[in-house]
Amino acid sequence: MVAIPYEAIAFALFALITVASSFGVVLVEDVWHASLLLGVALLSVAIHYVMLRAEFLAAMQVLVYVGGVLVLVTFAVMLVRQAPDEDAVEREVA
């Protein structure tokens, strides 16, 4: 009987999540959704570090990138958002 390599399957699954969310960051038009997908990509990279037995790198990935860069992007998105156009609101109602 062949043993199922669960670690290899999990590694491939998180690699797929990383690649898919990275493509999503580039392809999504809404900046808010792109920043959320960036968070998913960065967290999945941290999970890769844990699976490779590099716990310190995983902790630094979460603290610096997910905690710092993602919060900075989130605040930038919230502060720079433009008010909706009055014409656009009238077009939606009509």
C-alpha contacts under 8 A as a table, 3 or more apart, distances in Angstrom:
res1	aa1	res2	aa2	distance
5	P	8	A	5.42
5	P	9	I	6.45
6	Y	9	I	5.09
6	Y	10	A	6.12
7	E	10	A	5.09
7	E	11	F	5.98
7	E	51	M	7.83
8	A	11	F	4.99
8	A	12	A	6.10
9	I	12	A	5.16
9	I	13	L	6.09
10	A	13	L	4.96
10	A	14	F	6.18
11	F	14	F	5.29
11	F	15	A	6.07
11	F	48	H	6.86
11	F	51	M	7.44
12	A	15	A	4.91
12	A	16	L	6.13
13	L	16	L	5.12
13	L	17	I	6.30
14	F	17	I	4.85
14	F	18	T	6.05
14	F	44	S	5.98
14	F	45	V	7.94
14	F	47	I	7.62
14	F	48	H	7.21
15	A	18	T	5.02
15	A	19	V	6.20
15	A	44	S	7.61
15	A	48	H	7.94
16	L	19	V	5.20
16	L	20	A	5.98
17	I	20	A	5.17
17	I	21	S	5.97
17	I	41	A	7.13
17	I	44	S	7.00
18	T	21	S	5.39
18	T	22	S	6.04
18	T	40	V	7.38
18	T	41	A	4.77
18	T	42	L	7.72
18	T	44	S	5.83
18	T	45	V	6.85
19	V	22	S	5.08
19	V	23	F	6.23
19	V	41	A	7.57
20	A	23	F	5.21
20	A	24	G	6.16
21	S	24	G	4.74
21	S	25	V	6.21
21	S	37	L	5.33
21	S	38	L	6.82
21	S	40	V	6.54
21	S	41	A	5.52
22	S	25	V	5.11
22	S	26	V	6.68
22	S	37	L	7.07
22	S	38	L	6.70
22	S	41	A	6.06
23	F	26	V	5.26
23	F	27	L	6.08
24	G	27	L	5.05
24	G	28	V	5.58
24	G	34	A	6.79
24	G	37	L	6.49
25	V	28	V	5.83
25	V	33	H	7.72
25	V	34	A	4.47
25	V	35	S	7.08
25	V	37	L	5.72
25	V	38	L	6.06
26	V	34	A	7.34
28	V	31	V	7.48
28	V	33	H	6.98
28	V	34	A	5.98
29	E	34	A	7.51
30	D	33	H	5.49
30	D	34	A	6.29
31	V	34	A	4.91
31	V	35	S	6.17
31	V	77	V	7.05
32	W	35	S	5.22
32	W	36	L	6.44
32	W	74	T	7.30
32	W	77	V	6.72
33	H	36	L	5.06
33	H	37	L	6.18
34	A	37	L	5.07
34	A	38	L	6.09
35	S	38	L	4.88
35	S	39	G	6.31
35	S	70	L	6.80
35	S	73	V	6.79
35	S	74	T	6.94
36	L	39	G	5.05
36	L	40	V	6.46
37	L	40	V	4.96
37	L	41	A	6.22
38	L	41	A	5.03
38	L	42	L	6.13
38	L	70	L	7.59
39	G	42	L	5.13
39	G	43	L	6.06
39	G	66	V	6.02
39	G	70	L	6.47
40	V	43	L	5.18
40	V	44	S	6.13
41	A	44	S	5.21
41	A	45	V	6.32
42	L	45	V	5.11
42	L	46	A	6.36
42	L	61	Q	7.34
42	L	62	V	7.55
42	L	65	Y	7.04
42	L	66	V	6.30
43	L	46	A	4.96
43	L	47	I	6.31
43	L	61	Q	7.80
43	L	62	V	6.73
43	L	66	V	6.98
44	S	47	I	4.91
44	S	48	H	6.30
45	V	48	H	4.96
45	V	49	Y	6.45
45	V	58	A	7.87
45	V	61	Q	7.88
46	A	49	Y	5.05
46	A	50	V	6.45
46	A	57	L	7.49
46	A	58	A	4.50
46	A	59	A	7.41
46	A	61	Q	5.81
46	A	62	V	6.56
47	I	50	V	5.02
47	I	51	M	6.23
47	I	58	A	6.86
48	H	51	M	5.04
48	H	52	L	6.22
48	H	58	A	7.93
49	Y	52	L	5.04
49	Y	53	R	6.36
49	Y	54	A	5.12
49	Y	55	E	6.42
49	Y	57	L	6.41
49	Y	58	A	5.19
50	V	53	R	5.06
50	V	54	A	5.45
50	V	55	E	5.15
50	V	58	A	5.94
51	M	54	A	7.47
54	A	57	L	5.52
54	A	58	A	6.41
55	E	58	A	4.95
55	E	59	A	6.18
56	F	59	A	5.09
56	F	60	M	6.22
57	L	60	M	5.05
57	L	61	Q	5.97
58	A	61	Q	4.98
58	A	62	V	6.27
59	A	62	V	5.22
59	A	63	L	6.06
60	M	63	L	5.01
60	M	64	V	5.62
60	M	65	Y	7.64
61	Q	64	V	5.54
61	Q	65	Y	5.36
61	Q	66	V	6.67
62	V	65	Y	5.75
62	V	66	V	4.81
62	V	67	G	5.99
63	L	66	V	6.02
63	L	67	G	4.80
63	L	68	G	6.67
64	V	67	G	5.49
64	V	68	G	5.02
64	V	69	V	6.83
65	Y	68	G	5.27
65	Y	69	V	4.94
65	Y	70	L	6.52
66	V	69	V	6.00
66	V	70	L	5.20
66	V	71	V	7.39
67	G	70	L	6.03
67	G	71	V	6.04
68	G	71	V	5.34
68	G	72	L	6.14
69	V	72	L	5.03
69	V	73	V	6.17
70	L	73	V	5.07
70	L	74	T	6.06
71	V	74	T	4.97
71	V	75	F	6.16
72	L	75	F	5.27
72	L	76	A	6.13
73	V	76	A	5.01
73	V	77	V	6.11
74	T	77	V	5.16
74	T	78	M	6.24
75	F	78	M	5.05
75	F	79	L	6.02
76	A	79	L	5.20
76	A	80	V	5.92
77	V	80	V	5.39
77	V	81	R	5.99
78	M	81	R	5.65
84	P	88	A	7.08
84	P	89	V	7.37
85	D	88	A	5.13
85	D	89	V	6.51
86	E	89	V	5.17
86	E	90	E	6.34
87	D	90	E	5.09
87	D	91	R	6.16
88	A	91	R	5.07
88	A	92	E	6.28
89	V	92	E	5.19
89	V	93	V	6.40
90	E	93	V	5.23
90	E	94	A	6.18
91	R	94	A	5.21
